[in-house]
Amino acid sequence: MQAFLKAEMPDRGELSDLLSQMIARYESVYWSRLSAFPGTELYLDLLVNQQKRLSLVSNGSFENQRKKLAQTGLDRFFEEKVCYISGQFPPQHKKPSPHMILLACEENGISTNKAVYYGNTIGDILAGNLAGVRTVFVGLIDSIPADLPTIGRPAFTWPALDEGDPQPFPPSESF
């Protein structure tokens, strides 16, 4: 213990360099491994073929989200005019605020009772529920706390988009 306490700490410049290296490494690994959920592209193609209107609602910076779309090849589904990214709005409009979802519906002529919002976080689902749209949680059901209030619960869950099952969330529903 004494050896640890007596060990010389790096100066601020060395710590700053080390931190910069760690961040650069993290970003390199992040962008090299970024991919869409399996089956996403197939599912979006199915929706487009059914003439469904698509919008993207996401938190973050506009540039970063557009970069993610390009990296994953999903940018062909989402023109800039149908992307509602929190970095474009005042902070209070970040999800779980329903603002961006309501704006996407309004600007695209979609009634909230005909809209479906897919999300992979409880904040996404809360935003969709507050907006009055149907919500689909994409991810492991175990990640939804059992004691979560009703307003935060999705209407549907989808453990993962699977290449072998590209059906819309409830196949019998039509919008």
C-alpha positions, 0 to 999 in steps of 0.5 A, spaced: 500 500 500 505 504 501 508 503 495 502 505 491 501 511 495 508 513 494 508 512 486 509 518 482 503 520 479 503 522 471 503 530 470 497 533 467 500 533 460 501 525 460 494 524 463 491 528 457 495 525 452 493 518 455 486 520 455 487 522 448 490 516 446 484 512 449 479 516 446 482 515 439 482 507 440 475 507 443 472 511 437 476 507 432 473 500 435 466 503 435 466 505 428 469 499 426 464 495 429 458 499 428 453 495 425 445 495 424 441 490 428 441 483 424 435 484 419 434 491 420 435 492 412 431 487 410 425 489 415 426 496 412 425 494 405 419 490 407 416 497 410 418 501 404 415 496 399 408 496 403 409 504 402 410 505 409 413 512 410 419 512 415 422 517 419 428 517 424 428 520 431 434 519 435 438 523 440 445 525 439 448 530 434 445 530 427 452 529 424 454 523 428 447 520 427 448 521 419 455 518 420 452 512 423 446 511 418 452 512 412 456 507 416 451 502 417 448 503 410 441 505 412 442 512 410 438 510 403 432 509 408 432 516 411 433 522 407 435 528 411 428 531 411 425 525 415 431 525 420 429 528 427 435 528 431 435 532 438 442 536 437 437 540 432 432 542 437 433 545 444 435 540 450 428 539 453 426 536 446 431 530 447 427 523 448 424 521 452 420 528 450 415 526 445 416 532 441 421 529 435 416 524 434 410 528 434 413 533 429 415 527 425 408 525 425 405 532 423 410 534 418 409 527 414 402 527 415 401 521 419 396 520 425 399 518 431 394 513 432 397 510 425 404 511 427 409 505 430 415 507 434 421 502 434 426 503 440 431 500 444 431 504 450 426 505 455 427 512 454 425 511 447 419 507 449 417 513 454 417 518 448 413 514 444 408 512 449 407 520 451 406 521 443 401 516 443 404 512 438 404 504 438 411 502 441 415 496 439 421 495 444 427 492 440 432 488 444 432 483 450 425 483 454 430 482 460 432 489 460 425 492 461 424 492 469 419 488 472 416 494 476 416 499 470 410 504 470 405 502 465 407 509 461 414 506 460 412 499 457 412 498 450 406 495 446 410 490 443 417 487 444 421 484 439 427 480 441 431 482 435 430 483 428 432 476 425 433 475 417 428 469 417 422 473 420 422 480 417 414 481 419 411 487 421 411 487 429 404 484 429 403 481 422 395 481 423 395 489 424 395 494 418 396 501 418 
